[in-house]
Amino acid sequence: MKPAPFEYYRAYAPAEVVELLTGLGDEAKVLAGGQSLVPMMNFRLAHPAALVDINAIAELDYVRREGDSLRIGALTRHRTLELSRAPEVQDGFSLLPRAARWIGHYPIRSRGTVGGSIAHADPAAEWCLLARLYDADVVVLGGQGTRVVPSADWFTGFLSTVAATNDVVTEVRFNRPRAFGALTEYARRRGDFAIAAAAVAFDVVDGRCRDVSIVLGAVAGEPLRVTEAEALVEGAEPAAPTWAAAARIAAAAIRPNADTYGGERYRRHLVDTLIQRAFAEAFASDASVSAASGIR
Amino acid sequence: MQVTMTVNGENVTADVEPRLLLVHFIRDHLGLTGTHWGCDTSNCGTCVLWLDEVPVKSCTVLAVMADGHRVRTVEDLERDGRLDPVQQGFIQEHGLQCGFCTPGMMMTARWLLDHEPDPDETRIREAISGQICRCTGYENIVRAIRWASAHPADEEQAAAHPVAEEVTA
């Protein structure tokens, strides 16, 4: 047996999850796709006393458009988004299916969930970057009912969020749709955790960049918005010199962590390259094709 | 905890500990040792099988999570003494040496070909990127999958392998 023993509960409704978590106390965890939690349990890095399995809550698996918001149910699998060609996704959020292809490998994407990724809060996780990129709101059900937490307030550090122990993420709402977007990463093997990741989104109005967001992953404890670089691109011409200047500013503005995969200087260099690559890919006439060929 | 699932078309009921991984349930409780157990960390991909018609890494799925669902393992590729084209391709193109990664490779390959009958080399390499082979350098595995793509099963056999409907939002 790889994981340490735990009590197993299966919930059939969101309210039941909160009820179970409230009764079980601090040592219980929500089990969604299990693609991070189960490996951590196999390593015994995590040894929860109890798991509340939410995979039977079919009502949490949906993708819905409401005005400018794309509402994704917490139990929606990565592959559902990856394969989606639905107009409500493509219109303003076409990056989401392209970005989902960067998540792990095929079998991981069939299983892992959007809500699980947001709750796990890995600073290299694609959904966490995308949440900051599109000013997403995280919808949480807890002891006091439902509340909506802006993604800017959700992440509090490495694998940490503002969620209470009896909270369950029920939905992630992506806001601020934009015409152009790209996410790109560098890892030593496709599907591994990124050593650095960059995502950009913007509109182009009258030949000028507008509504610019730039987010970096795997360079800090949480996904990082680089406002200094965003301000430089805002109102500028959508062209290579703009991307290069923004990349330089972003690389200088961050204080990347160092680990066995790369030191501070190496990560700055990656960030510089990845931001330019992301902008160029986003602005390319056929962004979906260039993303699809992103195999190294 | 009692679990009931369909494995290769047969109903199976067993009493298991919640912490039992699906890969161990399949191998140790059901004796279906075609599915291999490698890394426990979703890296190596040798444990790939199908859960409800999609490939998953069975080392990161608890057996209790498969309760009420359908599982398909590498043992189900051969039907009535006839090998699946993917299996035949691995023979024709020498797609294996030690054979450890082979079950996961073949289950992913079958799934890929069910959804994309004629994938190019790039697509094949992307599809198997979640799987590690330490013998062949992947060249022969890619060729084996290309062989299977060029030699699809005849209609009678295809009918026994219903293509799962693609999930779209």
Interface residues (C-beta under 8 A of the other chain):
Chain A: M1 K2 P3 A4 P5 F6 E7 Y8 R10 L31 G34 Q35 V38 P39 M41 N42 F43 L51 D53 N55 V63 T76 R77 R79 T80 L81 L83 S84 R85 A86 V89 G104 H105 Y106 P107 I108 S110 R111 R189 R190 G191 S293 I295
Chain B: M1 E17 P18 R19 L20 L21 H24 D40 T41 S42 G45 V48 L51 V54 P55 V56 K57 C59 T60 V61 L62 V64 M65 T108 W111 T122 R125 E126 A127 S129 G130 Q131 E166 V167 T168 A169
